[in-house]
Amino acid sequence: MKIFILAFAGVLVLSAYVVAQPQRVRAQNLVYYPQPTRRPPRPILVRVARDVGIGGSLASNPRGGADARLEVANAIGDPNHNLIGSAFAAGNTDRGPVTTGGALAYNNNGLGAAISKTHTPGVRDTLTQSVSANLFNNGVHSLDANAFKSQNTLANGFKFDRNGAGLDYSHINGHGASLTKSTIPNFGSQVELAGKANLWSSPDRNTRLDLTGSGSKWTSGPLSGQRDYFGGVGLTHMFG
């Protein structure tokens, strides 16, 4: 556990250094078995008053190709109290199948709940339920707590659940860090730490260069003690 504490401190120090430089104010997949279930992502576009938005992103991938995502979202309400429905398609330009899915999320002054369904042909289907709560937000720093539960069905018919909880920190300049612990019942538990430091952003904030890193460790089960690490620099462009 000591390695994760040191890594988390390193992310915060790196973020503090980058913040100190003149800037405009504003997880990566690892090798797992079974693969982890992520909490449903927030929609790229958040519009209100019954407006429909279409957007997406294109991000470089150190392992090859680029990760592309296209999303359509429809929101009802205002920035503090809203209901958002979304659908997306995502994949890599060089390899792998295209993942499709949809989500319904409710937010009320920092408290939220969401349900999502994803389908990756020949790989897996996942149904995820999640809740979240904002613990602190002063307009510059934000800290959220979350919990999630997922039901997964692999292409070969094997089924398993994955449950977890974690903390997410974000900075207005685009830096962030997260710490998550998840458990697969009757298999094992895993801890994952991820961090991101924004190195550069375009004036409209739609294009950015980020330094990212993550590490995970199985803390129980047949893979107990196994560690995985990843780090790199990536360019992302948002559109819509």
N, C-alpha and C positions, 0 to 999 in steps of 0.2 A: 504493500500500500504506500510505502515511503516514496517509491518512484513516481507514483501518480501525484502525490502532494508536491514533490519537487517540480514535476512537469507543469502542474497547474500554476505554481508560483512563477515559473519561467514564462508562461504565456502572459501572465499579468504584467511582468516586468517588460516584456517585449512590447505589449500594447501601450504601456506607459511611455516607453521611449518614442514610439511612433507618434503618440498623441502630442508629445512635446515638440515635435517638428512642425514647421508651418504646413498646415493642411487646410483644405476647404472643409467647413463643417458639413459636415454632411449635410461530411464526413465521409468525407471521401470514403467509399466502400473499402472495407478491409477483407481479409480472408477469414471467414467464419464458418463454423459448421455446428448447427445450421446457421444460415445467414441471419443477421439481426433484422428485427422489424423496427423501422423508424416510426416516430410519431408523425401524423399527417402534417405535411408542410403548410405553412400559411400561404394563402393565395398570393401570387405575384402582384395582381392588381386588386386593390380594395376600393371599390366605388360604392357610393351610397345613393339613397333616394331612388331605388328601383332602376339602377343603371347597370348595363352589361359591359364588361371590359374584356378585351382579348390581349394577351401579352405572352411573354416568354423570355427565355435566356439561352445563350450559347456560351459554354465554358470550356476552356482547354483542359485536356486530361493528360497528365504525365504518362499514363499507361498507353496512350495512343488515341487518336481521333479527338472528337469534341463531344461533350455532353449537351444535348439539345433538349429543350422543354418548351412545350406550347400549352397554354392554359386559357380557359374561358371561365369567367366568374361573374356571378350576379349577386349583388348585395342589396339588402333592404335595411334602412336605418341611418344612423349617423356614426361618426368615428368612435364614439364611446359605447354605443348600444346597437348591435347589428346582427343580422343573420346572413351568412354568406354560403352560397352554393357554388361549387366549382367542378370542372372536369379537366383532365390533362392527359397528355401523351408525352413520354420521355424516353430517350434512348441515346446510344452512342453512335456517331457517324461511321465508325469503322467496324463495329462488332456488336453482337448480342441482339436479342429481340427488343421490340418496343413495348414499354410498360404503359398501360392505360389505367385510368382510375377516376374516381370522383369523391367529393367530400362535402359534408354539410357541417358548418361551424357556427356556434352561437357565442357572442361576446357581450359582456355587460360590465363596463367599468373595471376592466382588469381581470375579470373572472370569465373563464371560457370552457366550453365543452365541444367536442367534435367527434364525428364518426366518418370513417373513410373506407373505401374498398379499392384494391388494386389487383391487376391481373397482368402477369408476365408469362406469355405463351411458352409452354414447355418448361417452365421453372416453378412458378408458385402463384397462388391466390391468397390474398391477405385481407382480413377484416379487422380494423383497428378502432378502438374507442379510447378517447383521451380527455383529460381535464387539465386545466392550467389556472394559475393564479399569479398575478403580478405582485411581487413583494416590495419592490422599490422602483421608483422612476422619478428622477428629478429633471428630465428633459435631456440629460447628457448620459447618465448611467441608468441601466435598467436591469433588474434581476427578477426572473420568473421561476416558479416551481411547477413541475408537471408530473403527471402519472399516466400510464397507458397500459392497455391490455389488448393483445392481438390473438387472433385465431388464424393459423396458417395451414394451407394444404399444398404439399409439393406435387409436382407433376406425376410422381409415381403413386400418389394416393396417401402418402404418409402425412399424418396430421400432428401438429403440436401447437401449444400456446406459448406466448412470451409476454411476461408482465414486467413493468419497470417503472422507475421514477427518477427524476433528476433535477438539476438546476441549470439555467441558461443565463449567462451574462452577456449584455451587449452594450456597446458604446456608440454614440451618435456618429462618430467618424468611421464606423464600419468594422470596428474590432469586436471580438467576442470570444467566449469560452463556454464550454458545457461539460458537465460531469453527470454521467448516467450509470445507474446500476440496474441490470435486468436479469430475470430468472426464467429459465425454461423448466417447468415442473418435471421432476423425475429425471432431469439431465444435469443441470448445473447453473451457476450464476456467473455473471461477467460484469466487469467494471470498465467503462470507457471514458476517456478524457479527450476532448478535442478543442482546438483553439484556432483563431484566425486573426491576423493583423493586416489591416488595409494599408498597402504601400502607396497607392495612387488611385485617384478617382477623377473622372472627367468633370467639367463644370456642371453638366446636367445630371451627374451621378449615375448615369446609365452604363458606363464602362468603368471597370475597376480592376486593379491588380492586387491580388491578395497572397499573403504567405500563410499557408495552412499546415496544420500538423495534428496528428491524433495517435493515440495509443490505447490498447485494450489488454485486459488480463482476465482469464478465467480463474475465478476464485474457488470453485468447487466443481465436482463432477469428474468425468473421465478426462476432460481436457484441463483440469486444474493446473495452474502454473503456466499455461501457454500464453505467450504474449505476441501481439502484432502491433507494428508501428507503421506510420505513413507520414510523409512530409513533402511539401512541394510549393511551387509558386504557380498560380493560375490566373489567367485573364478571363473575365466574364463580361458579357455585354447583355444588357436587358433591353427589351423592346416592348412597345405597346403603350 
